[in-house]
Amino acid sequence: MTGFEMFWPLVAHALLVFCLYALLVVRRAAVVRSGKVERIAFRENLAEPEESRIVNRAIANQFELPVLFYAASVLLFITEADNIVAVVLAWIFVVARYVQAAMQLTGNLPLRRLSFMVGFASAFLMWVWLAVWMATN
C-alpha cells in the first residue's frame, strides 16, 4: 500500500466507540430524568437499568477482541504487510463490529453471534497474514 489505508478501519472503529459512548450518555440521562435511578447509581456502579446496561456492555465489547485487531493493524503497517489483503480483513472486522454492536443494542442474538464470528475470523486471519508475512520476508 502507498499510505495509511491500514489506519482508516481503526478510525472507523474508534468512531463506533465514540458513538456508543454518546448513546450511553443519552440513555443514562433519560433513566435519571425518568426517575428510574439516581445519578449516584452510575458512580457507585449499582444496579444499572437495562436501557443503559446494554450500551455499557456494547462499549466493553469494543475493548476485548478489538485490542488484538489494533495490535495486528499496527504491526501489519510497521512490517509493511499492510497490503490489500490486510486492509480488506481490517474493514471486514470493523463492519462486523458495527453489526455486532447494532445487534447487541437490538437484542438480535443469532445475528450478533454471526457478526462476532466474522469479526473473530478476520482478526485471526490478520494475525495469520502477519505471521506468514514475517516468515517469508
N, C-alpha and C positions, 0 to 999 in steps of 0.2 A: 504494500500500500504506500501511498505517497505522503500521507499526512496523518491526521488524527482521527481517522474513521473509527478506530477501535474505541474511542472515548465517547462517541455520540450515544451508544447504548447506555453507558454509565450515566450520562447526563439525563437521558430519558428515564432511567430507573430512579435517579435522585428526584426528578420531578414527581414521580409517583409517590415517593415517600413524603415529600412536602405537601402534596395534595391530601394524603391520608392524615397528616398532622392537622391540616386546616379543617378537615372534616371532623376530626376528634374534638377540636376546639368548639366547633359549631354544635356538635351533638352534646358535649358536656354542658355548654351554656344553656342549651334547650332543656336538659333534665334538671338543671339547677333552677331555671326560671319556672319550670312546671311544678317545682316543689317535691319532686321525686327523691331528691337527695340534697344534702347540704354541701356546699362548696368544699368544706374541710374533708369530706369523704375521699376526695381525689388526692389531697395532700397526704392523708394518713393511709392511703391505699385500702380503704374499707370496701364494702360491697358496692361495686360499680354497676350501674344499671346496664341492662343488655344493649341498649341503643349505643352506648359509648364503648362498652366492653368489646364488642366485635370489631370496632375500628381500632381499639387499642391492641387487640390481638393481631389484626392485619398489619399494623405497624411493626409489632415484634417479629412477625414472619419475614419482614423485609430486612432483618438483621441476622438471619440464620443462614440459609443456603446462599443468599447473595454475597456473603463475605467471601466465599470460595469463588464466586463469579468475578468480584472485583479483583481479587488476587490474581486469578488466571488472566484477566484482561490486561492488567498492568504488566505481568510477566510476559505475556504474548507480545506486547508492544516493545518492552525492553529487549527481548531476544530477537526482535524483528520477524516474529512468526505471525504477525497480525495481517494476514492476507485475507482474501475473500472468504475462505472457509471460516476463519476465526471471527470475522465481522458478522457473517450470517448466523453463526452459532450464538453470538452475543445478542443479536437482535431477536432471535428465537427465544432466548432466555427472557429478555425484557418483555416481549409480548406475552409470554406465558405468565410472568409475574403480574402484569396488568390484569389478565384474565383471572388469575387465581385470586387477586385482591377483590375484584368485582364479584366473583362467585362467593367469596367469604362474606362479603357485605350483604349479599342477597340470599345466602343460605343454600346455594346450589352445590351440594356436596359431590355428586358424581363428576360434574364439570370441573370443580375445584381440584379434585384428585387427579383428573386427567391433565389439567394445566400444570399442576405440581410435577407430575411425572415427565411432561415435556420439558419443563424448565430444568429439572434434575438431570435428565438425559443430555440436554445441551450443555450444561455446566460441566458434567462429567466428560463429554466429548471435547470440550475446550481444554481440559487438563490432559486428555489423551493426545490431542493435537500438539500441545506444548511438549509433552514427553517425546513424541515421535520427532518433532522438530529438533529438539535438543540432541536426540540420539543420532540423527542423520546429518547434523550440521557441525 
